[in-house]
Amino acid sequence: MAKKKKGKGKRKRPPARPPSGHRPAVAAPPSDDAPSPPAESSASAERRNRRQAQQERRRKAERRRRMKLYGIASLVVLVLVGLFAWRSINSRRAMQEFNRLAAAAGCTDLREFRTTQDDRKHLSAGAAYPEYETSPPTHGPHWAAWTPAGFYTEPFPKTVPPQANYSGPQTVVQAVHSLEHGYIVIWYRPDLPEDRAEALDDRFGDEDKVVVAPYPELERGVQLALTAWGRLQTCRVVDEDSLDAAERFVERFRESPKAPERFAG
């Protein structure tokens, strides 16, 4: 009997091949009959619809509110523009009427002048007399003390007081300070007939914030000069008509907003 050789094992067989035409198995696609996620309940859908409707109502309310505000703002602007135009037209007409009455009384049209912060400066004691834009002056540097209301019979010196505690006669630079406080200063010719000077005193001597004083430097042919801060009007004669014009000047420009310190003094 032949002996088996040691060290050699049994030969392994190769894996069996699938029969011809056989395909590996592929997982089948999910069936339409597979279970789907749970549908939204009718209660949840109703809550969602309510939230959306509420948000839409808020948006519409906000749009209406904005449109209302825009409408109110536009109306306010239109009213303000209309009011400004109305006041401007009325002011222009009033000034035209003011000048018409002045002309009928033998007075000039009102002259107005631009004023600046420099016009409000106080003069130092002993300083040179300012070169005012007009004669008589309507604005400009002035003395620290002002002229009280009243009727004066002596011309005011065109000088600057020599000392701070000055107590002498009233000066033109003090009268200019009165203008800054909203006063009216009425200047008349020193050689005015006595009865005309008395008529001035009767009309304005006791008026609040009105100074009446002689001014030798009035232009030739002018007997009366009416001054407010930044304003000047002159009249050829002093009679009842020009005195009426002076009254209108006082009523219109006393404590005018143009005067920087109109409520002082």
C-alpha positions in Angstrom: 0.0 0.0 0.0 1.4 3.3 -1.0 2.0 5.9 1.8 0.6 9.4 1.7 3.1 12.3 1.4 3.3 14.5 4.5 3.1 18.3 4.3 0.5 18.6 1.6 -3.1 19.5 2.4 -6.2 19.3 0.5 -6.7 21.7 -2.5 -9.4 24.4 -1.9 -12.2 24.6 -4.4 -12.9 28.0 -6.1 -16.2 29.6 -5.2 -19.1 28.5 -7.3 -20.0 30.8 -10.1 -23.6 31.8 -10.5 -25.3 30.1 -13.3 -25.3 32.0 -16.7 -27.9 34.8 -17.0 -28.2 35.3 -13.2 -28.2 38.9 -11.9 -27.5 39.9 -8.3 -30.5 40.9 -6.2 -31.3 44.7 -6.1 -33.3 46.3 -3.3 -36.8 47.0 -4.4 -37.9 50.7 -4.4 -40.3 51.7 -1.7 -43.8 50.8 -2.4 -46.4 53.5 -2.9 -48.1 51.7 -0.1 -45.3 52.7 2.4 -46.6 54.8 5.4 -46.2 58.7 4.9 -45.6 61.3 7.6 -48.7 62.2 9.6 -50.8 64.9 7.8 -51.2 68.4 9.5 -54.3 68.4 11.6 -57.2 70.8 10.8 -56.7 72.6 14.1 -53.0 73.4 13.3 -53.9 74.6 9.9 -56.6 76.8 11.3 -54.2 78.4 13.8 -51.7 79.0 11.1 -54.3 80.7 8.9 -55.4 82.9 11.8 -51.8 84.0 12.4 -51.3 84.8 8.8 -54.6 86.8 8.7 -53.6 88.7 11.8 -50.2 89.6 10.4 -51.9 90.8 7.2 -54.3 92.9 9.2 -51.4 94.5 11.2 -49.6 95.3 7.9 -52.6 96.9 6.5 -53.2 98.9 9.7 -49.6 100.1 9.7 -49.9 101.2 6.0 -53.1 103.1 6.8 -51.4 104.8 9.8 -48.4 105.9 7.7 -50.7 107.2 5.0 -52.7 109.1 7.6 -49.5 110.6 9.1 -48.2 111.6 5.6 -51.6 113.2 4.8 -51.6 115.2 8.1 -48.0 116.3 7.5 -48.8 117.4 4.0 -51.8 119.3 5.1 -49.8 121.1 7.8 -47.2 122.1 5.3 -49.9 123.4 2.9 -51.5 125.4 5.7 -48.2 126.9 6.8 -47.2 127.8 3.3 -50.7 129.3 2.8 -50.4 131.2 6.0 -47.0 132.5 5.2 -48.2 133.7 1.8 -51.3 135.3 3.3 -49.3 137.1 5.9 -46.7 138.2 3.3 -49.4 139.6 1.0 -51.2 141.3 3.9 -48.0 142.8 5.2 -47.1 144.1 1.8 -50.6 145.6 1.3 -50.5 147.1 4.8 -47.1 148.7 4.1 -48.5 150.1 0.8 -51.4 151.6 2.7 -49.1 153.0 5.4 -46.9 154.7 2.8 -50.0 156.0 0.9 -51.3 157.7 4.0 -47.9 159.0 4.8 -47.5 160.5 1.3 -51.0 162.2 1.7 -49.7 163.8 4.9 -46.5 165.1 3.3 -44.2 162.4 4.5 -41.8 160.1 2.7 -42.1 156.4 2.2 -40.6 154.4 5.1 -36.9 153.7 4.7 -35.6 150.5 6.3 -31.9 149.7 7.0 -30.1 146.4 7.6 -28.7 146.2 11.2 -25.9 144.0 12.5 -24.5 142.8 15.9 -21.9 145.6 15.7 -24.8 148.1 16.0 -25.4 146.9 19.5 -22.0 147.7 20.8 -21.6 150.1 23.8 -19.3 153.0 23.4 -16.4 153.6 25.8 -16.2 156.8 27.8 -14.6 159.6 25.7 -14.7 157.6 22.4 -15.2 159.4 19.1 -18.7 160.1 18.0 -19.8 157.3 15.6 -20.4 157.8 11.9 -24.0 156.7 11.7 -25.5 155.5 8.5 -28.4 158.0 8.7 -29.1 161.4 10.1 -30.8 161.3 12.5 -29.4 157.9 13.4 -31.7 154.8 13.5 -29.1 152.2 14.7 -25.5 151.8 15.6 -23.1 151.9 18.6 -24.4 153.8 21.5 -24.0 154.7 25.2 -24.7 152.2 28.0 -27.5 154.3 29.4 -30.6 155.3 27.3 -32.8 158.3 27.1 -36.1 158.2 29.1 -39.4 158.8 27.4 -40.6 162.4 27.3 -40.7 165.7 25.5 -37.3 167.6 25.4 -36.8 171.2 24.4 -33.0 171.3 24.1 -31.0 169.6 21.3 -29.0 166.5 22.4 -25.3 167.0 22.0 -23.6 164.8 19.4 -20.9 163.6 21.8 -19.9 160.5 23.7 -20.0 161.1 27.5 -16.5 161.5 29.0 -17.0 159.2 31.9 -18.9 156.1 32.9 -21.0 157.8 35.6 -22.1 160.6 33.2 -25.2 162.5 34.5 -25.2 165.5 32.1 -27.7 166.4 29.4 -29.1 163.6 27.2 -27.0 162.8 24.1 -27.7 161.4 20.7 -25.8 158.2 21.5 -28.2 157.7 24.5 -31.2 158.2 22.2 -29.9 155.5 19.9 -29.8 153.1 22.8 -33.4 153.9 23.4 -34.2 152.8 19.8 -32.5 149.5 20.6 -35.0 149.1 23.4 -38.0 149.5 21.1 -38.5 153.2 21.6 -39.6 155.7 19.0 -37.6 158.9 18.8 -39.3 161.8 17.1 -36.9 164.6 16.1 -38.2 168.1 15.2 -36.6 171.3 14.0 -35.5 173.6 16.9 -37.0 176.6 15.2 -40.4 175.0 14.9 -43.3 177.4 15.7 -44.3 177.3 19.3 -47.8 176.1 18.6 -46.5 173.2 16.5 -44.0 172.2 19.3 -46.9 172.3 21.7 -49.0 170.1 19.4 -46.1 167.5 19.4 -45.9 167.7 23.2 -49.7 167.2 23.5 -49.7 164.2 21.2 -46.5 162.4 22.4 -45.2 164.0 25.6 -46.8 161.4 27.8 -46.5 158.4 25.5 -44.7 155.3 26.8 -41.4 154.6 25.1 -41.6 157.8 22.9 -38.8 160.4 23.0 -39.5 163.8 21.3 -36.5 166.1 20.9 -35.1 168.9 18.7 -32.5 168.0 16.0 -30.7 170.9 14.4 -29.3 168.8 11.5 -32.6 167.9 9.9 -32.4 168.2 6.1 -33.7 171.4 4.5 -37.4 171.2 3.9 -37.9 168.6 6.7 -39.6 169.6 10.0 -40.1 166.1 11.5 -38.1 162.8 11.5 -39.6 159.6 12.8 -37.1 156.9 13.9 -37.3 153.4 15.1 -34.5 150.8 15.2 -33.4 150.5 11.6 -36.3 152.6 10.2 -36.7 156.3 9.2 -39.5 158.4 7.8 -39.5 162.2 7.4 -42.3 164.8 7.0 -42.1 168.3 5.4 -44.3 170.1 7.9 -45.8 169.5 11.4 -49.5 169.7 11.1 -52.5 167.5 12.0 -52.0 165.2 9.1 -48.3 164.6 9.8 -49.0 164.2 13.5 -51.5 161.5 12.5 -48.8 159.9 10.4 -46.5 160.0 13.4 -49.1 158.3 15.5 -49.3 155.5 12.9 -45.5 155.2 13.0 -45.6 154.9 16.8 -48.4 152.3 16.8 -46.7 150.2 14.1 -43.0 150.2 15.2 -42.9 150.8 19.0 -41.4 147.6 20.5 -41.1 146.2 17.0 -39.5 142.7 16.8 -36.7 144.3 14.8 -35.5 146.1 17.9 -33.0 143.7 19.6 -34.1 144.6 23.2 -37.6 145.7 22.6 -39.0 144.8 26.1 -36.1 146.5 28.0 -36.3 150.0 29.5 
